[in-house]
Amino acid sequence: MKTIINYYRFDISDITQNEEYLKLSTMLINLGLKKFDSIAESHSRFYNDLIKPLNGQEIELETEFLFINQWNTAKTQTSEKGLRVFDWSEPIYPNKDIKEGMYLLQTPEMIEVRKNTCKCGFCGKQYYKPSFDFCTNCLGSEYLKVNDLFLLKLENVSFSDSRAKNTLLPENLILKYNEMQKTGRY
């Protein structure tokens, strides 16, 4: 799956750059993106060396494991092993006037794959358009306890975890759990 990566850097102490930054931020918010901001010593180097050279270029996103607000990329011109990129991210610098960051063009394919991919709350296995409601991949895990079976409820990767401990469990899931636990432990 491909998209365009965009880099930006503004000095908002300059009125013109501040207006441009506010327009960009408003546009990204209106697209439904939430800014991921964080503090790290290496941010300046990461954005300057790995993101800025890719500005406006097409990159390939991997879909093997999806996240609510970020992606892994295939190899890029700046990284042999690929990058972890966010839908929208911006480091927090000591100089609050510097606004540097990146965002991804949200394509219909990106939206669709997230919308239709669900994950297990215990083992993290992801399923594209599952025809079932509970993960069975981890039923034999020695670490899975009967009180944790609610975690097997598949939830969309675009939502934060909201699995309830009082989730009604299908009887066949409990039977399969008991069967897999006997096999796995003996």
Secondary structure, DSSP 8 states (H G I E B T S, - for coil): -EEEEEEEEEETTSHHHHHHHHHHHHHHHHTT---EEE--TTHHHIIIIIIGGGTT-EEEEE-SS--SSEEEE--BTTBTT--EEESEEEE--SSTTEEEEEEE---HHHHHHHHTEEE-TTT--EEES-SSSB--TTTT-TT--GGGGGGGB-EETTS-----TT----HHHHHHHHHHHHHHH-
